Amino acid sequence: MVTAYVVLLVAVACERVAEIVVSTRHAAAMVARGGKEYGTGHYPVMVALHTALIVGCLVEVLVADREFIPALGWSMLLVVVVSQVLRWWCIATLGEQWNTRVIVSPTMPLVARGPYRWLRHPNYVAVVAEGLALPLVHTAWVTALVFTVANVALLTVRISVENAALATAPASPAVDDGQHV
């Protein structure tokens, strides 16, 4: 099962690369629309933490010889898959407004459709779920614990920065059916 877990971790790493490609394109588009970046100081910490998650999963499983526990592993794999679906739903919903940085354009209103209809920060639900579940697919509980604690500290800063930045965005205009864009 270790080989299958390594394949999963490589797949997640490749997905992260895809996110960075999309994010870079979207960030450039936001800046071209007059977007301003907020909270640049925490960004390198976020990149390091998310990289450490994948590396930590691999190292813990190999060094500590963690066993695969089917009931835990398969249920956590389902959480990982669902978190990826939620993440890409967020990306698709936000379109150009989604990127891994905090960039807000004064010409683009807040999005209040898709998962943003119900939650202010649904992408962070995906991040928290995946950060806990990905290590536990192969019983890397130390990585799950350390990442989760560090991620709480990071998200406290990140969400505060994001909320302050989003407060500068124009309100979403109403459309004919009463829904917001």
MDTraj code that builds the backbone (N, CA, C; nanometers):
import mdtraj as md
import numpy as np

residues = "MET VAL THR ALA TYR VAL VAL LEU LEU VAL ALA VAL ALA CYS GLU ARG VAL ALA GLU ILE VAL VAL SER THR ARG HIS ALA ALA ALA MET VAL ALA ARG GLY GLY LYS GLU TYR GLY THR GLY HIS TYR PRO VAL MET VAL ALA LEU HIS THR ALA LEU ILE VAL GLY CYS LEU VAL GLU VAL LEU VAL ALA ASP ARG GLU PHE ILE PRO ALA LEU GLY TRP SER MET LEU LEU VAL VAL VAL VAL SER GLN VAL LEU ARG TRP TRP CYS ILE ALA THR LEU GLY GLU GLN TRP ASN THR ARG VAL ILE VAL SER PRO THR MET PRO LEU VAL ALA ARG GLY PRO TYR ARG TRP LEU ARG HIS PRO ASN TYR VAL ALA VAL VAL ALA GLU GLY LEU ALA LEU PRO LEU VAL HIS THR ALA TRP VAL THR ALA LEU VAL PHE THR VAL ALA ASN VAL ALA LEU LEU THR VAL ARG ILE SER VAL GLU ASN ALA ALA LEU ALA THR ALA PRO ALA SER PRO ALA VAL ASP ASP GLY GLN HIS VAL".split()
xyz = np.array([
    [0.0820, -0.1214, 0.0000],
    [0.0000, 0.0000, 0.0000],
    [0.0857, 0.1268, 0.0000],
    [0.2110, 0.1173, 0.0418],
    [0.2966, 0.2351, 0.0438],
    [0.3126, 0.2911, -0.0979],
    [0.3283, 0.2046, -0.1951],
    [0.3434, 0.2501, -0.3334],
    [0.2193, 0.3262, -0.3785],
    [0.1031, 0.2758, -0.3463],
    [-0.0211, 0.3441, -0.3834],
    [-0.0297, 0.4801, -0.3135],
    [0.0171, 0.4872, -0.1899],
    [0.0152, 0.6146, -0.1171],
    [0.1115, 0.7142, -0.1810],
    [0.2274, 0.6669, -0.2213],
    [0.3231, 0.7540, -0.2901],
    [0.2608, 0.8072, -0.4193],
    [0.1910, 0.7226, -0.4915],
    [0.1222, 0.7662, -0.6141],
    [0.0188, 0.8746, -0.5801],
    [-0.0554, 0.8549, -0.4727],
    [-0.1532, 0.9559, -0.4296],
    [-0.0827, 1.0880, -0.3988],
    [0.0270, 1.0821, -0.3257],
    [0.0992, 1.2049, -0.2907],
    [0.1545, 1.2752, -0.4148],
    [0.2035, 1.1974, -0.5100],
    [0.2513, 1.2565, -0.6361],
    [0.1342, 1.3217, -0.7102],
    [0.0199, 1.2560, -0.7105],
    [-0.0989, 1.3128, -0.7762],
    [-0.1395, 1.4444, -0.7099],
    [-0.1362, 1.4484, -0.5778],
    [-0.1706, 1.5715, -0.5058],
    [-0.0674, 1.6803, -0.5374],
    [0.0604, 1.6437, -0.5423],
    [0.1645, 1.7407, -0.5774],
    [0.1430, 1.7952, -0.7191],
    [0.1063, 1.7083, -0.8113],
    [0.0776, 1.7526, -0.9490],
    [-0.0436, 1.8444, -0.9519],
    [-0.1422, 1.8151, -0.8714],
    [-0.2605, 1.9007, -0.8620],
    [-0.2202, 2.0382, -0.8098],
    [-0.1281, 2.0426, -0.7145],
    [-0.0793, 2.1707, -0.6620],
    [-0.0090, 2.2516, -0.7722],
    [0.0686, 2.1839, -0.8549],
    [0.1346, 2.2521, -0.9670],
    [0.0288, 2.3100, -1.0610],
    [-0.0753, 2.2332, -1.0882],
    [-0.1843, 2.2833, -1.1730],
    [-0.2495, 2.4064, -1.1093],
    [-0.2678, 2.4032, -0.9794],
    [-0.3235, 2.5186, -0.9083],
    [-0.2350, 2.6414, -0.9260],
    [-0.1049, 2.6228, -0.9147],
    [-0.0115, 2.7351, -0.9272],
    [-0.0173, 2.7939, -1.0687],
    [-0.0288, 2.7083, -1.1687],
    [-0.0400, 2.7563, -1.3072],
    [-0.1665, 2.8409, -1.3221],
    [-0.2786, 2.7883, -1.2748],
    [-0.4055, 2.8620, -1.2827],
    [-0.3964, 2.9900, -1.2005],
    [-0.3414, 2.9790, -1.0803],
    [-0.3295, 3.0941, -0.9916],
    [-0.2466, 3.2053, -1.0528],
    [-0.1355, 3.1702, -1.1141],
    [-0.0479, 3.2705, -1.1759],
    [-0.1205, 3.3451, -1.2870],
    [-0.1932, 3.2715, -1.3683],
    [-0.2704, 3.3324, -1.4770],
    [-0.3793, 3.4243, -1.4200],
    [-0.4498, 3.3769, -1.3194],
    [-0.5572, 3.4564, -1.2603],
    [-0.5031, 3.5798, -1.1877],
    [-0.3906, 3.5647, -1.1183],
    [-0.3318, 3.6792, -1.0470],
    [-0.2943, 3.7889, -1.1464],
    [-0.2360, 3.7514, -1.2587],
    [-0.2003, 3.8498, -1.3613],
    [-0.3253, 3.9204, -1.4135],
    [-0.4324, 3.8455, -1.4328],
    [-0.5575, 3.9050, -1.4814],
    [-0.6148, 4.0021, -1.3783],
    [-0.6063, 3.9656, -1.2518],
    [-0.6580, 4.0539, -1.1466],
    [-0.5767, 4.1830, -1.1390],
    [-0.4459, 4.1730, -1.1483],
    [-0.3605, 4.2919, -1.1455],
    [-0.3911, 4.3799, -1.2669],
    [-0.4130, 4.3180, -1.3818],
    [-0.4477, 4.3930, -1.5026],
    [-0.5807, 4.4670, -1.4862],
    [-0.6662, 4.4171, -1.3999],
    [-0.7958, 4.4826, -1.3730],
    [-0.7853, 4.5813, -1.2569],
    [-0.6636, 4.6148, -1.2207],
    [-0.6436, 4.7109, -1.1124],
    [-0.6384, 4.6478, -0.9746],
    [-0.6239, 4.5161, -0.9692],
    [-0.6212, 4.4459, -0.8417],
    [-0.5017, 4.4828, -0.7561],
    [-0.5243, 4.4804, -0.6272],
    [-0.4203, 4.5097, -0.5291],
    [-0.3992, 4.3848, -0.4442],
    [-0.2728, 4.3508, -0.4194],
    [-0.2419, 4.2339, -0.3366],
    [-0.2304, 4.2754, -0.1907],
    [-0.2848, 4.1914, -0.1049],
    [-0.2823, 4.2137, 0.0390],
    [-0.2109, 4.0970, 0.1070],
    [-0.1513, 4.1234, 0.2217],
    [-0.0964, 4.0179, 0.3067],
    [0.0136, 3.9344, 0.2460],
    [0.1079, 3.9969, 0.1810],
    [0.2134, 3.9200, 0.1145],
    [0.3050, 3.8484, 0.2128],
    [0.3118, 3.8940, 0.3347],
    [0.4037, 3.8362, 0.4323],
    [0.3757, 3.6919, 0.4694],
    [0.2492, 3.6536, 0.4716],
    [0.2158, 3.5164, 0.5117],
    [0.2246, 3.4171, 0.3956],
    [0.2330, 3.4666, 0.2734],
    [0.2295, 3.3778, 0.1566],
    [0.3442, 3.2756, 0.1548],
    [0.4687, 3.3157, 0.1770],
    [0.5767, 3.2146, 0.1780],
    [0.5572, 3.1083, 0.2869],
    [0.5001, 3.1473, 0.3983],
    [0.4718, 3.0512, 0.5062],
    [0.3666, 2.9511, 0.4592],
    [0.2657, 2.9997, 0.3885],
    [0.1609, 2.9119, 0.3371],
    [0.2181, 2.8111, 0.2372],
    [0.3024, 2.8584, 0.1472],
    [0.3642, 2.7687, 0.0487],
    [0.4492, 2.6637, 0.1200],
    [0.5286, 2.7067, 0.2166],
    [0.6143, 2.6137, 0.2912],
    [0.5307, 2.5117, 0.3683],
    [0.4234, 2.5554, 0.4307],
    [0.3389, 2.4649, 0.5082],
    [0.2732, 2.3602, 0.4191],
    [0.2231, 2.4017, 0.3047],
    [0.1566, 2.3059, 0.2154],
    [0.2561, 2.2095, 0.1506],
    [0.3754, 2.2567, 0.1255],
    [0.4813, 2.1678, 0.0768],
    [0.5196, 2.0686, 0.1860],
    [0.5326, 2.1183, 0.3082],
    [0.5677, 2.0326, 0.4219],
    [0.4624, 1.9251, 0.4472],
    [0.3366, 1.9552, 0.4178],
    [0.2311, 1.8547, 0.4344],
    [0.2604, 1.7325, 0.3486],
    [0.2885, 1.7536, 0.2223],
    [0.3122, 1.6407, 0.1310],
    [0.4402, 1.5677, 0.1686],
    [0.5459, 1.6428, 0.1969],
    [0.6734, 1.5818, 0.2365],
    [0.6567, 1.5071, 0.3690],
    [0.5876, 1.5680, 0.4630],
    [0.5652, 1.5053, 0.5932],
    [0.4886, 1.3747, 0.5835],
    [0.3891, 1.3721, 0.4965],
    [0.3130, 1.2480, 0.4750],
    [0.4067, 1.1361, 0.4312],
    [0.4901, 1.1654, 0.3340],
    [0.5819, 1.0648, 0.2800],
    [0.6848, 1.0215, 0.3834],
    [0.7477, 1.1173, 0.4471],
    [0.8538, 1.0863, 0.5435],
    [0.7987, 1.0070, 0.6616],
    [0.6868, 1.0495, 0.7156],
    [0.6317, 0.9788, 0.8315],
    [0.5965, 0.8351, 0.7976],
    [0.5340, 0.8143, 0.6840],
    [0.4955, 0.6777, 0.6457],
    [0.6192, 0.5903, 0.6267],
    [0.7225, 0.6450, 0.5635],
    [0.8434, 0.5660, 0.5377],
    [0.9294, 0.5466, 0.6625],
    [0.9526, 0.6536, 0.7372],
    [1.0424, 0.6469, 0.8529],
    [0.9765, 0.5762, 0.9711],
    [0.8522, 0.6087, 0.9982],
    [0.7835, 0.5498, 1.1132],
    [0.7149, 0.4179, 1.0779],
    [0.7262, 0.3770, 0.9527],
    [0.6680, 0.2506, 0.9065],
    [0.5197, 0.2395, 0.9422],
    [0.4468, 0.3454, 0.9086],
    [0.3024, 0.3490, 0.9390],
    [0.2295, 0.2441, 0.8548],
    [0.1373, 0.1767, 0.9190],
    [0.0596, 0.0764, 0.8464],
    [-0.0648, 0.1399, 0.7858],
    [-0.1154, 0.0766, 0.6840],
    [-0.2413, 0.1183, 0.6227],
    [-0.3528, 0.0484, 0.6979],
    [-0.4426, 0.1251, 0.7559],
    [-0.5593, 0.0711, 0.8259],
    [-0.6790, 0.0947, 0.7334],
    [-0.7318, -0.0128, 0.6743],
    [-0.8347, 0.0035, 0.5700],
    [-0.9522, 0.0938, 0.6070],
    [-1.0127, 0.0765, 0.7217],
    [-1.1299, 0.1582, 0.7563],
    [-1.0940, 0.3066, 0.7630],
    [-0.9786, 0.3375, 0.8198],
    [-0.9330, 0.4755, 0.8279],
    [-0.8878, 0.5249, 0.6898],
    [-0.8051, 0.4458, 0.6248],
    [-0.7466, 0.4862, 0.4971],
    [-0.8488, 0.5139, 0.3883],
    [-0.9424, 0.4229, 0.3709],
    [-1.0415, 0.4418, 0.2643],
    [-1.1362, 0.5569, 0.2949],
    [-1.1745, 0.5729, 0.4214],
    [-1.2639, 0.6847, 0.4553],
    [-1.1920, 0.8187, 0.4392],
    [-1.0628, 0.8236, 0.4750],
    [-0.9868, 0.9473, 0.4594],
    [-0.9601, 0.9776, 0.3113],
    [-0.9431, 0.8733, 0.2307],
    [-0.9266, 0.8946, 0.0874],
    [-1.0525, 0.9588, 0.0292],
    [-1.1685, 0.9159, 0.0758],
    [-1.2935, 0.9769, 0.0311],
    [-1.2970, 1.1252, 0.0687],
    [-1.2516, 1.1584, 0.1894],
    [-1.2464, 1.2987, 0.2315],
    [-1.1504, 1.3777, 0.1422],
    [-1.0363, 1.3194, 0.1082],
    [-0.9405, 1.3853, 0.0193],
    [-1.0059, 1.4134, -0.1161],
    [-1.0743, 1.3158, -0.1719],
    [-1.1390, 1.3332, -0.3025],
    [-1.2471, 1.4412, -0.2949],
    [-1.3298, 1.4368, -0.1916],
    [-1.4359, 1.5371, -0.1759],
    [-1.3748, 1.6763, -0.1584],
    [-1.2647, 1.6854, -0.0849],
    [-1.2006, 1.8163, -0.0667],
    [-1.1470, 1.8704, -0.1992],
    [-1.0971, 1.7805, -0.2852],
    [-1.0500, 1.8248, -0.4174],
    [-1.1670, 1.8742, -0.5027],
    [-1.2776, 1.8048, -0.4956],
    [-1.3972, 1.8474, -0.5699],
    [-1.4411, 1.9857, -0.5221],
    [-1.4459, 2.0051, -0.3901],
    [-1.4846, 2.1356, -0.3357],
    [-1.3843, 2.2430, -0.3779],
    [-1.2550, 2.2128, -0.3711],
    [-1.1522, 2.3097, -0.4103],
    [-1.1724, 2.3550, -0.5559],
    [-1.1896, 2.2595, -0.6476],
    [-1.2046, 2.2955, -0.7887],
    [-1.3400, 2.3590, -0.8178],
    [-1.4408, 2.3300, -0.7372],
    [-1.5690, 2.4003, -0.7488],
    [-1.5475, 2.5475, -0.7118],
    [-1.4706, 2.5723, -0.6066],
    [-1.4383, 2.7095, -0.5671],
    [-1.3624, 2.7808, -0.6784],
    [-1.2631, 2.7139, -0.7341],
    [-1.1826, 2.7731, -0.8411],
    [-1.2704, 2.8059, -0.9619],
    [-1.3549, 2.7127, -1.0005],
    [-1.4435, 2.7342, -1.1152],
    [-1.5429, 2.8469, -1.0878],
    [-1.5938, 2.8535, -0.9673],
    [-1.6918, 2.9559, -0.9318],
    [-1.6294, 3.0949, -0.9324],
    [-1.5111, 3.1084, -0.8764],
    [-1.4461, 3.2397, -0.8696],
    [-1.3847, 3.2830, -1.0021],
    [-1.3526, 3.1854, -1.0880],
    [-1.2918, 3.2206, -1.2162],
    [-1.1639, 3.2994, -1.1956],
    [-1.1498, 3.4109, -1.2674],
    [-1.0289, 3.4928, -1.2579],
    [-1.0032, 3.5468, -1.1184],
    [-1.1050, 3.5535, -1.0357],
    [-1.0873, 3.6071, -0.9016],
    [-1.0185, 3.5084, -0.8072],
    [-1.0053, 3.3817, -0.8485],
    [-0.9378, 3.2841, -0.7630],
    [-0.7889, 3.2835, -0.7930],
    [-0.7100, 3.2907, -0.6893],
    [-0.5673, 3.2644, -0.6975],
    [-0.5179, 3.2362, -0.5569],
    [-0.3949, 3.1930, -0.5448],
    [-0.3436, 3.1541, -0.4135],
    [-0.2979, 3.2737, -0.3312],
    [-0.3004, 3.3888, -0.3907],
    [-0.2667, 3.5123, -0.3195],
    [-0.3975, 3.5836, -0.2841],
    [-0.3890, 3.6925, -0.2138],
    [-0.5081, 3.7713, -0.1828],
    [-0.4993, 3.8969, -0.2693],
    [-0.5710, 3.8938, -0.3821],
    [-0.5728, 4.0064, -0.4754],
    [-0.7183, 4.0436, -0.4995],
    [-0.7492, 4.1700, -0.4759],
    [-0.8860, 4.2181, -0.4930],
    [-0.8844, 4.3330, -0.5938],
    [-0.9752, 4.3259, -0.6895],
    [-0.9892, 4.4312, -0.7896],
    [-1.1091, 4.5182, -0.7547],
    [-1.0913, 4.6493, -0.7636],
    [-1.2040, 4.7382, -0.7350],
    [-1.3133, 4.7329, -0.8421],
    [-1.2862, 4.6653, -0.9540],
    [-1.3852, 4.6581, -1.0616],
    [-1.4645, 4.5275, -1.0601],
    [-1.4295, 4.4362, -0.9695],
    [-1.4959, 4.3050, -0.9687],
    [-1.5683, 4.2837, -0.8355],
    [-1.6984, 4.2616, -0.8416],
    [-1.7751, 4.2423, -0.7177],
    [-1.7467, 4.1062, -0.6531],
    [-1.7810, 4.0976, -0.5271],
    [-1.7703, 3.9704, -0.4563],
    [-1.8587, 3.8655, -0.5232],
    [-1.8162, 3.7432, -0.5184],
    [-1.8926, 3.6319, -0.5745],
    [-1.9808, 3.5740, -0.4640],
    [-2.1076, 3.5530, -0.4947],
    [-2.2006, 3.4984, -0.3959],
    [-2.2830, 3.3861, -0.4579],
    [-2.2186, 3.3036, -0.5410],
    [-2.2859, 3.1886, -0.6026],
    [-2.2012, 3.0647, -0.5750],
    [-2.2471, 2.9516, -0.6228],
    [-2.1736, 2.8272, -0.5985],
    [-2.1595, 2.8049, -0.4487],
    [-2.0454, 2.7540, -0.4030],
    [-2.0299, 2.7292, -0.2602],
    [-2.0226, 2.8584, -0.1783],
    [-1.9970, 2.9717, -0.2456],
    [-1.9913, 3.1015, -0.1770],
    [-2.1296, 3.1524, -0.1403],
    [-2.2310, 3.0857, -0.1892],
    [-2.3685, 3.1187, -0.1515],
    [-2.3914, 3.0837, -0.0044],
    [-2.3210, 2.9809, 0.0441],
    [-2.3425, 2.9308, 0.1800],
    [-2.2279, 2.9617, 0.2754],
    [-2.1069, 2.9716, 0.2236],
    [-1.9895, 2.9932, 0.3093],
    [-1.9051, 3.1074, 0.2551],
    [-1.8462, 3.1834, 0.3434],
    [-1.7604, 3.2937, 0.3007],
    [-1.6276, 3.2413, 0.2445],
    [-1.5752, 3.1336, 0.3050],
    [-1.4444, 3.0803, 0.2655],
    [-1.4499, 2.9279, 0.2451],
    [-1.5260, 2.8793, 0.1490],
    [-1.5383, 2.7339, 0.1319],
    [-1.4074, 2.6645, 0.0928],
    [-1.3175, 2.7360, 0.0269],
    [-1.1900, 2.6749, -0.0100],
    [-1.1121, 2.6329, 0.1145],
    [-1.1263, 2.7088, 0.2224],
    [-1.0532, 2.6741, 0.3443],
    [-1.1132, 2.5515, 0.4122],
    [-1.2397, 2.5252, 0.3891],
    [-1.2985, 2.3991, 0.4364],
    [-1.2275, 2.2828, 0.3666],
    [-1.2047, 2.2985, 0.2358],
    [-1.1325, 2.1956, 0.1599],
    [-0.9893, 2.1804, 0.2101],
    [-0.9233, 2.2917, 0.2379],
    [-0.7843, 2.2879, 0.2867],
    [-0.7760, 2.2168, 0.4214],
    [-0.8642, 2.2509, 0.5126],
    [-0.8638, 2.1888, 0.6458],
    [-0.8933, 2.0396, 0.6345],
    [-0.9947, 2.0044, 0.5570],
    [-1.0314, 1.8630, 0.5422],
    [-0.9180, 1.7832, 0.4804],
    [-0.8597, 1.8350, 0.3734],
    [-0.7508, 1.7636, 0.3081],
    [-0.6276, 1.7548, 0.3976],
    [-0.5971, 1.8617, 0.4692],
    [-0.4800, 1.8628, 0.5565],
    [-0.4877, 1.7613, 0.6683],
    [-0.6061, 1.7320, 0.7110],
    [-0.6257, 1.6283, 0.8124],
    [-0.6327, 1.4898, 0.7482],
    [-0.7027, 1.4789, 0.6376],
    [-0.7297, 1.3483, 0.5773],
    [-0.6130, 1.2896, 0.4989],
    [-0.5409, 1.3719, 0.4239],
    [-0.4334, 1.3186, 0.3401],
    [-0.3306, 1.2392, 0.4213],
    [-0.2819, 1.2889, 0.5322],
    [-0.1891, 1.2079, 0.6113],
    [-0.2542, 1.0812, 0.6677],
    [-0.3798, 1.0925, 0.7066],
    [-0.4462, 0.9792, 0.7710],
    [-0.4830, 0.8677, 0.6735],
    [-0.4742, 0.8947, 0.5425],
    [-0.4956, 0.7869, 0.4454],
    [-0.4005, 0.6714, 0.4763],
    [-0.2795, 0.7065, 0.5201],
    [-0.1814, 0.6016, 0.5532],
    [-0.1319, 0.6159, 0.6978],
    [-0.2218, 0.6613, 0.7861],
    [-0.1990, 0.6660, 0.9305],
    [-0.0823, 0.7551, 0.9723],
    [-0.0546, 0.8603, 0.8984],
    [0.0512, 0.9553, 0.9354],
    [-0.0093, 1.0599, 1.0295],
    [-0.0410, 1.0151, 1.1497],
    [-0.1138, 1.0983, 1.2435],
    [-0.0322, 1.2160, 1.2963],
    [0.0985, 1.2023, 1.3065],
    [0.1812, 1.3141, 1.3537],
    [0.1754, 1.4280, 1.2511],
    [0.1879, 1.3938, 1.1243],
    [0.1787, 1.4951, 1.0187],
    [0.0415, 1.5599, 1.0193],
    [-0.0631, 1.4815, 1.0348],
    [-0.1990, 1.5365, 1.0402],
    [-0.2128, 1.6355, 1.1555],
    [-0.1607, 1.5991, 1.2708],
    [-0.1705, 1.6848, 1.3891],
    [-0.0884, 1.8122, 1.3725],
    [0.0377, 1.7983, 1.3329],
    [0.1253, 1.9151, 1.3191],
    [0.0730, 2.0100, 1.2121],
    [0.0328, 1.9556, 1.0967],
    [-0.0199, 2.0409, 0.9904],
    [-0.1455, 2.1130, 1.0375],
    [-0.2356, 2.0418, 1.1033],
    [-0.3624, 2.1013, 1.1453],
    [-0.3400, 2.2163, 1.2426],
    [-0.2514, 2.1968, 1.3389],
    [-0.2228, 2.3035, 1.4364],
    [-0.1583, 2.4237, 1.3656],
    [-0.0587, 2.3980, 1.2805],
    [0.0074, 2.5066, 1.2083],
    [-0.0900, 2.5756, 1.1129],
    [-0.1773, 2.4979, 1.0516],
    [-0.2738, 2.5526, 0.9572],
    [-0.3761, 2.6419, 1.0269],
    [-0.4144, 2.6075, 1.1487],
    [-0.5070, 2.6932, 1.2241],
    [-0.4432, 2.8308, 1.2448],
    [-0.3153, 2.8319, 1.2822],
    [-0.2453, 2.9593, 1.3017],
    [-0.2376, 3.0374, 1.1701],
    [-0.2027, 2.9687, 1.0631],
    [-0.1919, 3.0336, 0.9327],
    [-0.3278, 3.0860, 0.8855],
    [-0.4306, 3.0039, 0.8967],
    [-0.5634, 3.0462, 0.8498],
    [-0.6198, 3.1615, 0.9326],
    [-0.5812, 3.1704, 1.0582],
    [-0.6235, 3.2838, 1.1399],
    [-0.5730, 3.4139, 1.0791],
    [-0.4469, 3.4135, 1.0369],
    [-0.3890, 3.5307, 0.9714],
    [-0.4501, 3.5491, 0.8326],
    [-0.4517, 3.4418, 0.7546],
    [-0.4971, 3.4478, 0.6152],
    [-0.6418, 3.4976, 0.6043],
    [-0.7309, 3.4430, 0.6842],
    [-0.8725, 3.4819, 0.6768],
    [-0.8905, 3.6262, 0.7223],
    [-0.8133, 3.6689, 0.8203],
    [-0.8197, 3.8090, 0.8647],
    [-0.7768, 3.9025, 0.7518],
    [-0.6668, 3.8684, 0.6855],
    [-0.6186, 3.9482, 0.5715],
    [-0.7226, 3.9474, 0.4600],
    [-0.7741, 3.8304, 0.4303],
    [-0.8703, 3.8182, 0.3210],
    [-0.9991, 3.8948, 0.3505],
    [-1.0493, 3.8850, 0.4716],
    [-1.1722, 3.9575, 0.5060],
    [-1.1517, 4.1086, 0.4943],
    [-1.0365, 4.1579, 0.5400],
    [-1.0082, 4.3012, 0.5286],
    [-0.9992, 4.3421, 0.3817],
    [-0.9345, 4.2601, 0.3007],
    [-0.9217, 4.2902, 0.1580],
    [-1.0572, 4.2865, 0.0887],
    [-1.1377, 4.1854, 0.1199],
    [-1.2684, 4.1722, 0.0560],
    [-1.3628, 4.2861, 0.0936],
    [-1.3388, 4.3477, 0.2078],
    [-1.4211, 4.4615, 0.2488],
    [-1.4032, 4.5800, 0.1543],
    [-1.2952, 4.5801, 0.0746],
    [-1.2709, 4.6883, -0.0212],
    [-1.3369, 4.6617, -0.1563],
    [-1.3875, 4.5399, -0.1772],
    [-1.4480, 4.5028, -0.3058],
    [-1.5888, 4.5598, -0.3168],
    [-1.6312, 4.5891, -0.4395],
    [-1.7690, 4.6367, -0.4571],
    [-1.8685, 4.5248, -0.4249],
    [-1.9873, 4.5641, -0.3820],
    [-2.0914, 4.4659, -0.3504],
    [-2.1369, 4.3963, -0.4784],
    [-2.1893, 4.2765, -0.4624],
    [-2.2417, 4.2011, -0.5769],
    [-2.3725, 4.2625, -0.6225],
    [-2.3848, 4.2906, -0.7525],
    [-2.5128, 4.3438, -0.8014],
    [-2.6178, 4.2332, -0.8062],
    [-2.7417, 4.2674, -0.7799],
    [-2.8503, 4.1696, -0.7899],
    [-2.8823, 4.1455, -0.9364],
    [-2.9281, 4.0262, -0.9667],
    [-2.9732, 3.9930, -1.1016],
    [-3.1208, 3.9619, -1.0969],
    [-3.1831, 3.9471, -1.2130],
    [-3.3276, 3.9336, -1.2239],
    [-3.3889, 3.8246, -1.1363],
    [-3.3213, 3.7103, -1.1206],
    [-3.3825, 3.6004, -1.0455],
    [-3.3606, 3.6121, -0.8945],
    [-3.3080, 3.7251, -0.8497],
    [-3.2872, 3.7441, -0.7068],
    [-3.1562, 3.6854, -0.6567],
    [-3.0854, 3.6147, -0.7413],
    [-2.9559, 3.5571, -0.7020],
    [-2.8473, 3.6625, -0.7236],
    [-2.7342, 3.6402, -0.6611],
    [-2.6185, 3.7281, -0.6801],
    [-2.5194, 3.6558, -0.7679],
    [-2.4356, 3.7336, -0.8333],
    [-2.3296, 3.6755, -0.9157],
    [-2.2155, 3.6286, -0.8300],
])
top = md.Topology()
chain = top.add_chain()
for i, resn in enumerate(residues, 1):
    res = top.add_residue(resn, chain, resSeq=i)
    for name in ("N", "CA", "C"):
        top.add_atom(name, md.element.get_by_symbol(name[0]), res)
traj = md.Trajectory(xyz[None], top)
